[in-house]
Amino acid sequence: MIQSSELSTNPSINAQNMSIGYRHETVISGINLTLKGGEALALVGVNGSGKSTLLKTIVGLLPLLEGQLEVLGGHVGDSPQRVAYLSQFHSSAFILPLRAIDVVRMGRYPTRGLFGKLTQADHDLVHTSLMTMGILNLADKPLRALSGGQQQRVYLAQTLARQADLLVLDEPTAGLDAAGKEIYQQAIRTEIQRGASVVTATHDIQEAAECQLVMLLAHQIISLGSPAEALTPEALLQTFGVTILQKDECLRLAVLESDHDHCAEHSPHC
């Protein structure tokens, strides 16, 4: 379990009776959520279940439809320099001739400004973030020359360089191999330990089980609570059409087969 040595007394996210969606079309309603500093929340569900919509609402890219939402003690968008958002889509991947280190340096722009001079402390943070994600040797490589997994590490390093109080991550492990996922998990543990809050959208049940809170979504909140409370066989069945079995200290997916008297087991995360 990801732990924090010192939790903030003020919530990073406080949502009351919140409804979210697009163009006045509600995707999910009745969201009540409190996330404290030093806690991680995993949003779990299939594509189109509302995960990205919730993330975009938290960072202010989509307007709140109903209810109340406070982020870092204020209105949404009041403190952009304190929030780091990692989208699934990265426009900088199509800009040449950006190097990996140039992309990571962008993580310091919200603090210094687009034309502000980076300090030695900023350069140190960029160096540390590249090193944390295991890509220091790729710093001067053109971004377009890197593999998809390497590019994802670059964007994660950019997110770490922000030193934000709230990290909002949409499918952060997409494209990462097993080693990359382990590096990412350790980096997030470090962020949690320094008191940051993390909200991540994921399909990975094992990854979600590492967080303090889990929310299962399917155009509604199926469950919300600790991993033990939220990741129940019944809730997973309602969310994915599959459930999980605990075997040999691993989480195994058991796919419901309506025409048979048994379930087919899969263990992709063991």
N, C-alpha and C positions, 0 to 999 in steps of 0.2 A: 504494500500500500504506500502511495506517495504521502509523505508526511511533511509538515512544516514545523520548524522549531519555534516560530513566533507568528501567531495569527493576528491580523488586524481586527480591531474591535468594530470597525465600520464595514458594512457590506460593500463588496466591489460591484455586485449587481443586486438590485432589489426590484422585483417585478410583482405587481399586484393586479390580478384580474386582467392580464394583458392579452390582447388579440393582435395577431400579426398576419400579414398577407400582402397582396399586390393589388393596386388600383381599387381599393375598397373591397376586394374579394378576400374573405378570410380564409387563411390556411390552417391556423391553429388558434383556438380561443381558450380563455380561462387559465392562462399560465400564471402560476404563483411560484416564485423562485427567489431564494436568497443564497448568494454565494459570497463567502468571506475571503479576505486576503489569506493567501497560503492554502487555498483549496482548488481542486480541479473538478470540472464538470464535463462528463462525456455525453454528447448527444448521439444517440444510436438509432438508426433506422435505414430503410431502403432509400434509393434515390427518389426524390420527389416527396419525401415524407415530411419536409418542413425544416430540416436541419439548417440548410444554408439560409433560409428565410429568417430564422431566429438569429443566426449569427449576424446577418446584415442589419437587422433591426437593432441589435445591441450596439453595433458600431456606427449607426446613424445613416446607413446607406438606404434604408427603407423606413418610411414613417410608421410610427405606432398607430394602429387602427383604433384600439380602445384600451382603457386601463391606464396604469402608471408604470413607468420604468425609470429608475435611477441607476446611473453608472458612475462609480467612483464618487458617490455622494452628491452628484449633481445631475443636471439634465444631460441627455444623450448628446454627445458631440461637444460638450463644454471643455473637455480636457483631451484633445486628440493626441497630444504629445505623450500622454500616459497610457495610450492604448495601441497595441500592435495587432494588426489584422493581416492574416495570411490567407489569401484567396486561393481558389483552385486554379485560377487563370492569372497569368503574369504577362502583362503587356511588354515589360522590359525585355522579354525573351526575343522580341522581334526588332530590338534596337541595336544597331551595330555602330561602333565596335566596342560594346561594353565588355569589360573583363569581370571575372567573378568578384574581385575585390571592389570594383566600382558599384556593383549591385549591393554588396554588404554595407558599403559606406552610406548608401541611401538610407539605411536604418538610423543614421544620426541626423538626417536633414530635419525631421520634425522638431528636434531640440535646437539645432543651430540655424535653421533656415536654409532655403535652397542655395543662397549665395553666401551664407555665413562660412567663416573659416573654421575648419575642424581643429580642435585642440589636440595636444598629445594624448590626453585622456580618451578622446574619441578614437584616435588611431589605435590606441591600446585595446579598446573595446572591440574594434573591428578585427584586430589580430587575434584576440582571444576567442571571438565568435567563430572565425574560420578554423581555428585550432580545435575548438570544442566539437565542431561538426566533422572534423577529420579531413578538411579540404584545404589546409594551408598551402599545400604543394600545388594547388590549382588556382591560387590567387590571381596570377597574371594570365590565366588562360581565357580566351574569348568565351563568353557564355554559350554562344551557339555551337562551340566545339565540344561542349560537355554532353554526357549522356543525360537522359531524363532523370535518373536517380541522383546524379551529381548536381544537376540544376536544382533539384528539390532541396538538396543539402545547402546550396547557396542561399536559397530563399529562407530556409530555416535559420541560417547564420545571420541573415539580415534582420529577421525577427528578434533573435537573441540580442543583437547589437542595439536594439531600441532600448533595452533595459526598462521595459514598460511595466506598469503596475497590473495591467490586464492584458493577457494574450488571448486572442480570438483566432482559432486555427481551423480551417476548413480542409479536411482530409490531409493532414500534415504528413502522413506516412505514405501517401500515394507515390508509387514508383520507387520506394526505398527497398533495398534488399534486407536480409535479416540483420546484417551488421549495421546498416544505416538505421534501422528501427531501434536497435539497442542503443546506439549513440543518441538518437532522438530522445528515447525514454530517459536516459541519464541526464541529458540537458534539461528536460522538463522537471525532473526531480530537483535539480539545482535551482531552477527558477522558483519552484514552490518553496524551497528552503529559504530563499531570500525574501519571501513574503508575497510574491506575485500570485495572482489568480489566473487560472487557465480554463478556457472553454474550448472544447475541441469536438468537431464532428467526425465520426468514425464509423466504419463498418466492423471494426475489429473488436470482438467481445473481450478478448484477452487484454487488449489495450484499455478498454473501458473499465475493466475490473480493477485497474491500478488507480483509478480516480476515487476521490471521496464521495462524489455524487454521480449518478447515472440517470439520464432521462431517455426512455424509449419512446419514439415518436412514430406515428402512422396517421398523419393529419389530425392527430389528437395526442394527448399525453397518455400513453399506455401505463407507464409507471415512472416514479421519481423517488429516489432515495439512495441509500448506500448500495454498493454493488450487491450485497446479500439480499437487500429488500427489492431492488429493481430488476435484477437479472434472474428472475424466476422462470422456470420452464413454461408456466402459463403465459407470462408476459412476453417472452421470446416467441412463443408460438403465435400469439396474436400479432406480433410485430413482423416476424419474418416467415411464418409458416414452418419454423423449425424450433426445436428446444435444445437444451444442453444437458450433457451428462458429465458428472465428475468421475474421472477414472484415471488412475495412475498419476494423480496430482496434475492432470491436464483438463482443460475444458474441451469437450468434444461436442460437435454439432450432431444432433440426431434429427434427420429429415423425416417429416411426417409422410407416410405413404398410405393413402386412404384405401388402396386396393389390397393391402397386405396386413398381416397381423403383427408386423414388426417394423422397426425403424432402421434406416440405413445410417450407420455412423460414419462421421468424417472428423478428422482431427488436424486441421490445417495449421494450428498454432502450437502443436506439441513438438 
